[in-house]
Amino acid sequence: MSLLTDNVGGSTAYALRVHSERVDASRFEAGVADGMREFHHGRFDTASEVLRAAVSMRRGKPLADVADRAFAQAEIVRLEGSYRVALLARVQADVQRGLHRTVIGELEVMADLWPDDEMVSLLLVICLYRSGRSAEAARACRAAIEVTLEHGLDPRRLAALQLDVLSSSLPSAGLPHMPSAPLASHVVTPVR
């Protein structure tokens, strides 16, 4: 860490230079990038572990002390988006590991927070179904389709999943009607 001074327009300006490994946001983003890489290589145990560690770094809202300042708004949105993607990818990795019963509670909370998130809805329906709760899975799927339509989004994947649930033909492994990778496009590459 070093303090720099400079003369800017006749006034002294100060800048604090901190190595990225000492900044929580940089460590978080590096963890998310590592976890996503493990996920994309099909190493779901490692992906879950790395993403869990990254998500656990969160200690409340990002930049809470300066959240009302204009300069912080874009960074808050970006960090919140990365957190959401990391959390969802970790849950998806756990589902790939067969831990569908374990993540239902988390998915229910996520569905309440983000009712229009198709991936959350798909995962919740699959986990409920695989846990022997097919009636709840069908209700959750119907509710998700309604929310999707209310938001003007395409409900085709949810509708296909609903048919599988209602006909009891949902595969017992893998994640049907979903991309094999989580929403990686929303995760930023860390600055090192």
N, C-alpha and C positions, 0 to 999 in steps of 0.2 A: 504494500500500500504506500502511495506517495502523494504528497500535496504539491500541486503545480500552481504557479502564479504566472499571470500574463498581463500585459498592459493592453486593454481593449478600449479604444476611444478615449484615452486619457484617464481611464479608471482601472484600478487593479481588479482582475478577475481571478477567481480561484477554481481549481478543479481537483477533485479527489480521484486518483486512479487506483482502482482495486482490481486485483486479478480475478478473472471470472470464476475460479474455483471457490472464491470466498463469497460469492453472491448466490443467495438461495435460488433465485429464479434461473440462473445459469446451471446450477447443479440439478435442479428439477428438470429443465429442458434436456440436459445431457442424459439423465435417467430415462426420460420418456423416449428419446431417440434410441437409446440402447434397448429398451423394452420392446419398442416397435420392431426393431431389427430382429430381435429374437422371435417375435410373433410371426413375422413374415417368413422366417426360416422354419416355422413349425415347431419351434422349441417352446411349447406352451408352459411347461413348468418354470423355466428360467424367465420367460416373458412375464408371467404372473408375479414372480418374486421381485423382479426389477421394477415393474410398473407399480407394485404395491409399495415398494420403498420410495419411489418418486412421489406417488400420491400422498404418502404419509408425511412428506415435508410440508404440506400445506398447514398453516397455522392461522386460519381465518382468511379474510378477504385479502387479496393482494393489494399492496400499496395503500393500505387502509389509512395511514397517516396523511396521505396526500390525495385521497380519492376524489376530493372536491375540486382539484386543480385540473385545468384543461389538458395540460401536458401528460397527465397520467391516464386519461380515459382510454386511449387506444391500447396502451400496454395492459391495462386491467382487462379489457375485453379479450385481448390475445392470450393472456395468462389463464383467464377463466376458461376459454375455449380449449386450450391445451390440457388443462386439468380435467375437463369433461371428457375429452377424447382418451386421455390416459386411464381414467377411471373405467370408462366403457370398454376399452381394450383389455384391461385387466380382468374385468368380469367375463368378457368373451373368451379370454384365454382359460379362465377357470371352467367355463362351460365346455370348452374343447377338451379339458382334462377330465370331464365327467362329474364335475362338482355342481351340477344343476340345482340340487336341493339347497346347497350352501348359499347360493347367491340370490335366491328368490326374494328375501327380505330387502336386500340392496336394490334389486331391480324394481320392487314395488315403490320404494322411496324415490328412485330415479324417475319412474313413470309419473309420480305425482309432481316432481319438480319440472320434468320436461315431457309433458303429455303428447307433444307433437313429434317426438323423436322416434322414428320408425325402428331403428336398431334396438332401442330399449324395449319397445313393444314386442318385436320379434323374439328377442331373447327371453322376455318374461313369459310369453306364450309357450315357447319351447320348453323352458324349465318347469313350468307348471304341468305341462303335458307329461314330461318324462318323470315327474314326481308322482304320477298317478292321479293328478288333479285335473282330469280332462274337462270337466264341466267348467271349472274356473278358467282354464285355458281358453275355452270357447267364448266365455263371457269377456275375458280380457281382449281377445282378438276382435270381437264385435265392437267393443268400446274403442279400440285403437283405430279400427276402420272408420268409425263415425268421426273421431277427431281428425283423422287424415282428410276425410272429405270436407269437414268444416274449414280446414286450412287450405283447401284447393289443391291438395297433393294427390299423387297417384297411389291408390291403395292395392295395386295388383299383387305385390309380394305378400301383403297381409291377407288378401283374399285367397291366394293360393295356399297359404299356411292354414287359414280357416278351414278350407276344404280337406286338407290333410288331417287336421284335428277332428273334424266332424266325421270323417270316414275311418278314423283310427289308423291312418296309413302314414303317420309321421315317422321318418326313419329314427332308429334308436341311437344313431351316432351322427356326428357331423352337424352342420348347421344349414338346413335346407332353406332355399329361397333367400339366401344372403350371400354377400361377397365373402370369400374366405378370409379376407383381411379386414381389420377394423378401419375406422375412418381416418386413416393415416394422412390424408391430404390436408387435414386441419392442424397437424402438428408441425411446429416450426423446427428447423434445424438449429441446434444451439450454437451460439457464438463462442469460439474458444480462443 
